[in-house]
């Protein structure tokens, strides 16, 4: 009796879930690259101050990758730097 109603309801439910996820995605870290300031660090590479920003990439709230991006500040710290970056 309800077989002809189940299919459209299932389609509407799935569409609603996708729509809700798409609208709330920017606020819930559902998709994309997110930076975590608490895990950032700085060091010196070739007498320049370099800041390493930690990030994660999420898909449906699951973390699929992580890493650091480097930002060279351009500040010359000849003789003033006490923490050297590893030269990898």
Chimera marker file (.cmm) of the C-alpha trace (Angstrom):
<marker_set name="trace">
<marker id="1" x="0.000" y="0.000" z="0.000" r="1" g="1" b="0" radius="0.5"/>
<marker id="2" x="2.754" y="2.471" z="0.920" r="1" g="1" b="0" radius="0.5"/>
<marker id="3" x="5.280" y="1.189" z="-1.629" r="1" g="1" b="0" radius="0.5"/>
<marker id="4" x="4.519" y="4.006" z="-4.064" r="1" g="1" b="0" radius="0.5"/>
<marker id="5" x="5.109" y="6.615" z="-1.302" r="1" g="1" b="0" radius="0.5"/>
<marker id="6" x="8.391" y="5.200" z="0.088" r="1" g="1" b="0" radius="0.5"/>
<marker id="7" x="10.495" y="6.016" z="-2.972" r="1" g="1" b="0" radius="0.5"/>
<marker id="8" x="9.612" y="9.744" z="-3.166" r="1" g="1" b="0" radius="0.5"/>
<marker id="9" x="9.994" y="10.095" z="0.610" r="1" g="1" b="0" radius="0.5"/>
<marker id="10" x="13.429" y="8.490" z="0.482" r="1" g="1" b="0" radius="0.5"/>
<marker id="11" x="14.487" y="10.840" z="-2.312" r="1" g="1" b="0" radius="0.5"/>
<marker id="12" x="13.197" y="13.863" z="-0.395" r="1" g="1" b="0" radius="0.5"/>
<marker id="13" x="14.967" y="12.713" z="2.792" r="1" g="1" b="0" radius="0.5"/>
<marker id="14" x="18.301" y="12.220" z="1.005" r="1" g="1" b="0" radius="0.5"/>
<marker id="15" x="17.947" y="15.573" z="-0.775" r="1" g="1" b="0" radius="0.5"/>
<marker id="16" x="17.190" y="17.239" z="2.567" r="1" g="1" b="0" radius="0.5"/>
<marker id="17" x="20.261" y="15.724" z="4.182" r="1" g="1" b="0" radius="0.5"/>
<marker id="18" x="22.486" y="16.819" z="1.303" r="1" g="1" b="0" radius="0.5"/>
<marker id="19" x="20.989" y="20.318" z="1.307" r="1" g="1" b="0" radius="0.5"/>
<marker id="20" x="21.418" y="20.687" z="5.072" r="1" g="1" b="0" radius="0.5"/>
<marker id="21" x="24.993" y="19.421" z="4.907" r="1" g="1" b="0" radius="0.5"/>
<marker id="22" x="25.820" y="21.825" z="2.079" r="1" g="1" b="0" radius="0.5"/>
<marker id="23" x="24.348" y="24.846" z="3.844" r="1" g="1" b="0" radius="0.5"/>
<marker id="24" x="25.954" y="24.104" z="7.229" r="1" g="1" b="0" radius="0.5"/>
<marker id="25" x="29.300" y="22.959" z="5.793" r="1" g="1" b="0" radius="0.5"/>
<marker id="26" x="31.176" y="26.275" z="6.175" r="1" g="1" b="0" radius="0.5"/>
<marker id="27" x="30.239" y="26.405" z="9.856" r="1" g="1" b="0" radius="0.5"/>
<marker id="28" x="30.862" y="22.771" z="10.820" r="1" g="1" b="0" radius="0.5"/>
<marker id="29" x="34.257" y="21.992" z="9.209" r="1" g="1" b="0" radius="0.5"/>
<marker id="30" x="32.580" y="19.352" z="7.089" r="1" g="1" b="0" radius="0.5"/>
<marker id="31" x="34.605" y="19.880" z="3.897" r="1" g="1" b="0" radius="0.5"/>
<marker id="32" x="37.847" y="21.643" z="3.097" r="1" g="1" b="0" radius="0.5"/>
<marker id="33" x="41.111" y="22.800" z="4.592" r="1" g="1" b="0" radius="0.5"/>
<marker id="34" x="41.114" y="24.143" z="8.142" r="1" g="1" b="0" radius="0.5"/>
<marker id="35" x="43.988" y="25.780" z="10.010" r="1" g="1" b="0" radius="0.5"/>
<marker id="36" x="44.619" y="25.167" z="13.729" r="1" g="1" b="0" radius="0.5"/>
<marker id="37" x="46.489" y="28.102" z="15.261" r="1" g="1" b="0" radius="0.5"/>
<marker id="38" x="47.276" y="26.209" z="18.448" r="1" g="1" b="0" radius="0.5"/>
<marker id="39" x="49.659" y="23.875" z="16.563" r="1" g="1" b="0" radius="0.5"/>
<marker id="40" x="51.579" y="26.567" z="14.659" r="1" g="1" b="0" radius="0.5"/>
<marker id="41" x="55.281" y="27.121" z="15.294" r="1" g="1" b="0" radius="0.5"/>
<marker id="42" x="58.067" y="29.307" z="13.997" r="1" g="1" b="0" radius="0.5"/>
<marker id="43" x="61.771" y="28.760" z="13.404" r="1" g="1" b="0" radius="0.5"/>
<marker id="44" x="64.629" y="30.112" z="11.310" r="1" g="1" b="0" radius="0.5"/>
<marker id="45" x="65.635" y="28.765" z="7.923" r="1" g="1" b="0" radius="0.5"/>
<marker id="46" x="68.597" y="30.368" z="6.122" r="1" g="1" b="0" radius="0.5"/>
<marker id="47" x="68.520" y="33.321" z="8.551" r="1" g="1" b="0" radius="0.5"/>
<marker id="48" x="64.845" y="34.031" z="7.756" r="1" g="1" b="0" radius="0.5"/>
<marker id="49" x="61.919" y="33.683" z="10.157" r="1" g="1" b="0" radius="0.5"/>
<marker id="50" x="59.545" y="30.970" z="8.879" r="1" g="1" b="0" radius="0.5"/>
<marker id="51" x="56.094" y="30.276" z="10.361" r="1" g="1" b="0" radius="0.5"/>
<marker id="52" x="54.632" y="26.784" z="9.961" r="1" g="1" b="0" radius="0.5"/>
<marker id="53" x="50.815" y="26.701" z="9.919" r="1" g="1" b="0" radius="0.5"/>
<marker id="54" x="49.176" y="23.357" z="10.779" r="1" g="1" b="0" radius="0.5"/>
<marker id="55" x="46.126" y="22.328" z="8.730" r="1" g="1" b="0" radius="0.5"/>
<marker id="56" x="43.748" y="19.413" z="8.258" r="1" g="1" b="0" radius="0.5"/>
<marker id="57" x="41.619" y="18.498" z="5.257" r="1" g="1" b="0" radius="0.5"/>
<marker id="58" x="38.147" y="17.163" z="6.063" r="1" g="1" b="0" radius="0.5"/>
<marker id="59" x="35.539" y="15.258" z="4.058" r="1" g="1" b="0" radius="0.5"/>
<marker id="60" x="32.234" y="14.656" z="5.844" r="1" g="1" b="0" radius="0.5"/>
<marker id="61" x="33.898" y="15.646" z="9.151" r="1" g="1" b="0" radius="0.5"/>
<marker id="62" x="36.562" y="12.951" z="8.721" r="1" g="1" b="0" radius="0.5"/>
<marker id="63" x="40.157" y="14.085" z="8.582" r="1" g="1" b="0" radius="0.5"/>
<marker id="64" x="41.702" y="12.792" z="5.342" r="1" g="1" b="0" radius="0.5"/>
<marker id="65" x="45.058" y="14.592" z="5.475" r="1" g="1" b="0" radius="0.5"/>
<marker id="66" x="47.102" y="16.959" z="7.571" r="1" g="1" b="0" radius="0.5"/>
<marker id="67" x="50.313" y="18.892" z="7.342" r="1" g="1" b="0" radius="0.5"/>
<marker id="68" x="52.093" y="22.204" z="7.603" r="1" g="1" b="0" radius="0.5"/>
<marker id="69" x="52.353" y="25.082" z="5.185" r="1" g="1" b="0" radius="0.5"/>
<marker id="70" x="55.359" y="27.390" z="5.391" r="1" g="1" b="0" radius="0.5"/>
<marker id="71" x="55.083" y="31.148" z="5.456" r="1" g="1" b="0" radius="0.5"/>
<marker id="72" x="58.334" y="33.042" z="5.038" r="1" g="1" b="0" radius="0.5"/>
<marker id="73" x="57.984" y="36.373" z="6.824" r="1" g="1" b="0" radius="0.5"/>
<marker id="74" x="60.986" y="37.857" z="5.066" r="1" g="1" b="0" radius="0.5"/>
<marker id="75" x="62.501" y="39.039" z="8.342" r="1" g="1" b="0" radius="0.5"/>
<marker id="76" x="66.249" y="38.612" z="8.406" r="1" g="1" b="0" radius="0.5"/>
<marker id="77" x="67.380" y="37.322" z="11.790" r="1" g="1" b="0" radius="0.5"/>
<marker id="78" x="71.133" y="36.968" z="11.343" r="1" g="1" b="0" radius="0.5"/>
<marker id="79" x="72.577" y="36.011" z="14.710" r="1" g="1" b="0" radius="0.5"/>
<marker id="80" x="69.273" y="36.520" z="16.546" r="1" g="1" b="0" radius="0.5"/>
<marker id="81" x="67.538" y="33.201" z="15.915" r="1" g="1" b="0" radius="0.5"/>
<marker id="82" x="67.813" y="30.542" z="18.597" r="1" g="1" b="0" radius="0.5"/>
<marker id="83" x="65.570" y="27.877" z="16.999" r="1" g="1" b="0" radius="0.5"/>
<marker id="84" x="66.712" y="26.519" z="13.630" r="1" g="1" b="0" radius="0.5"/>
<marker id="85" x="64.359" y="24.628" z="11.288" r="1" g="1" b="0" radius="0.5"/>
<marker id="86" x="65.404" y="21.191" z="10.200" r="1" g="1" b="0" radius="0.5"/>
<marker id="87" x="66.603" y="21.366" z="6.603" r="1" g="1" b="0" radius="0.5"/>
<marker id="88" x="64.512" y="18.619" z="4.991" r="1" g="1" b="0" radius="0.5"/>
<link id1="1" id2="2" r="1" g="1" b="0" radius="0.2"/>
<link id1="2" id2="3" r="1" g="1" b="0" radius="0.2"/>
<link id1="3" id2="4" r="1" g="1" b="0" radius="0.2"/>
<link id1="4" id2="5" r="1" g="1" b="0" radius="0.2"/>
<link id1="5" id2="6" r="1" g="1" b="0" radius="0.2"/>
<link id1="6" id2="7" r="1" g="1" b="0" radius="0.2"/>
<link id1="7" id2="8" r="1" g="1" b="0" radius="0.2"/>
<link id1="8" id2="9" r="1" g="1" b="0" radius="0.2"/>
<link id1="9" id2="10" r="1" g="1" b="0" radius="0.2"/>
<link id1="10" id2="11" r="1" g="1" b="0" radius="0.2"/>
<link id1="11" id2="12" r="1" g="1" b="0" radius="0.2"/>
<link id1="12" id2="13" r="1" g="1" b="0" radius="0.2"/>
<link id1="13" id2="14" r="1" g="1" b="0" radius="0.2"/>
<link id1="14" id2="15" r="1" g="1" b="0" radius="0.2"/>
<link id1="15" id2="16" r="1" g="1" b="0" radius="0.2"/>
<link id1="16" id2="17" r="1" g="1" b="0" radius="0.2"/>
<link id1="17" id2="18" r="1" g="1" b="0" radius="0.2"/>
<link id1="18" id2="19" r="1" g="1" b="0" radius="0.2"/>
<link id1="19" id2="20" r="1" g="1" b="0" radius="0.2"/>
<link id1="20" id2="21" r="1" g="1" b="0" radius="0.2"/>
<link id1="21" id2="22" r="1" g="1" b="0" radius="0.2"/>
<link id1="22" id2="23" r="1" g="1" b="0" radius="0.2"/>
<link id1="23" id2="24" r="1" g="1" b="0" radius="0.2"/>
<link id1="24" id2="25" r="1" g="1" b="0" radius="0.2"/>
<link id1="25" id2="26" r="1" g="1" b="0" radius="0.2"/>
<link id1="26" id2="27" r="1" g="1" b="0" radius="0.2"/>
<link id1="27" id2="28" r="1" g="1" b="0" radius="0.2"/>
<link id1="28" id2="29" r="1" g="1" b="0" radius="0.2"/>
<link id1="29" id2="30" r="1" g="1" b="0" radius="0.2"/>
<link id1="30" id2="31" r="1" g="1" b="0" radius="0.2"/>
<link id1="31" id2="32" r="1" g="1" b="0" radius="0.2"/>
<link id1="32" id2="33" r="1" g="1" b="0" radius="0.2"/>
<link id1="33" id2="34" r="1" g="1" b="0" radius="0.2"/>
<link id1="34" id2="35" r="1" g="1" b="0" radius="0.2"/>
<link id1="35" id2="36" r="1" g="1" b="0" radius="0.2"/>
<link id1="36" id2="37" r="1" g="1" b="0" radius="0.2"/>
<link id1="37" id2="38" r="1" g="1" b="0" radius="0.2"/>
<link id1="38" id2="39" r="1" g="1" b="0" radius="0.2"/>
<link id1="39" id2="40" r="1" g="1" b="0" radius="0.2"/>
<link id1="40" id2="41" r="1" g="1" b="0" radius="0.2"/>
<link id1="41" id2="42" r="1" g="1" b="0" radius="0.2"/>
<link id1="42" id2="43" r="1" g="1" b="0" radius="0.2"/>
<link id1="43" id2="44" r="1" g="1" b="0" radius="0.2"/>
<link id1="44" id2="45" r="1" g="1" b="0" radius="0.2"/>
<link id1="45" id2="46" r="1" g="1" b="0" radius="0.2"/>
<link id1="46" id2="47" r="1" g="1" b="0" radius="0.2"/>
<link id1="47" id2="48" r="1" g="1" b="0" radius="0.2"/>
<link id1="48" id2="49" r="1" g="1" b="0" radius="0.2"/>
<link id1="49" id2="50" r="1" g="1" b="0" radius="0.2"/>
<link id1="50" id2="51" r="1" g="1" b="0" radius="0.2"/>
<link id1="51" id2="52" r="1" g="1" b="0" radius="0.2"/>
<link id1="52" id2="53" r="1" g="1" b="0" radius="0.2"/>
<link id1="53" id2="54" r="1" g="1" b="0" radius="0.2"/>
<link id1="54" id2="55" r="1" g="1" b="0" radius="0.2"/>
<link id1="55" id2="56" r="1" g="1" b="0" radius="0.2"/>
<link id1="56" id2="57" r="1" g="1" b="0" radius="0.2"/>
<link id1="57" id2="58" r="1" g="1" b="0" radius="0.2"/>
<link id1="58" id2="59" r="1" g="1" b="0" radius="0.2"/>
<link id1="59" id2="60" r="1" g="1" b="0" radius="0.2"/>
<link id1="60" id2="61" r="1" g="1" b="0" radius="0.2"/>
<link id1="61" id2="62" r="1" g="1" b="0" radius="0.2"/>
<link id1="62" id2="63" r="1" g="1" b="0" radius="0.2"/>
<link id1="63" id2="64" r="1" g="1" b="0" radius="0.2"/>
<link id1="64" id2="65" r="1" g="1" b="0" radius="0.2"/>
<link id1="65" id2="66" r="1" g="1" b="0" radius="0.2"/>
<link id1="66" id2="67" r="1" g="1" b="0" radius="0.2"/>
<link id1="67" id2="68" r="1" g="1" b="0" radius="0.2"/>
<link id1="68" id2="69" r="1" g="1" b="0" radius="0.2"/>
<link id1="69" id2="70" r="1" g="1" b="0" radius="0.2"/>
<link id1="70" id2="71" r="1" g="1" b="0" radius="0.2"/>
<link id1="71" id2="72" r="1" g="1" b="0" radius="0.2"/>
<link id1="72" id2="73" r="1" g="1" b="0" radius="0.2"/>
<link id1="73" id2="74" r="1" g="1" b="0" radius="0.2"/>
<link id1="74" id2="75" r="1" g="1" b="0" radius="0.2"/>
<link id1="75" id2="76" r="1" g="1" b="0" radius="0.2"/>
<link id1="76" id2="77" r="1" g="1" b="0" radius="0.2"/>
<link id1="77" id2="78" r="1" g="1" b="0" radius="0.2"/>
<link id1="78" id2="79" r="1" g="1" b="0" radius="0.2"/>
<link id1="79" id2="80" r="1" g="1" b="0" radius="0.2"/>
<link id1="80" id2="81" r="1" g="1" b="0" radius="0.2"/>
<link id1="81" id2="82" r="1" g="1" b="0" radius="0.2"/>
<link id1="82" id2="83" r="1" g="1" b="0" radius="0.2"/>
<link id1="83" id2="84" r="1" g="1" b="0" radius="0.2"/>
<link id1="84" id2="85" r="1" g="1" b="0" radius="0.2"/>
<link id1="85" id2="86" r="1" g="1" b="0" radius="0.2"/>
<link id1="86" id2="87" r="1" g="1" b="0" radius="0.2"/>
<link id1="87" id2="88" r="1" g="1" b="0" radius="0.2"/>
</marker_set>
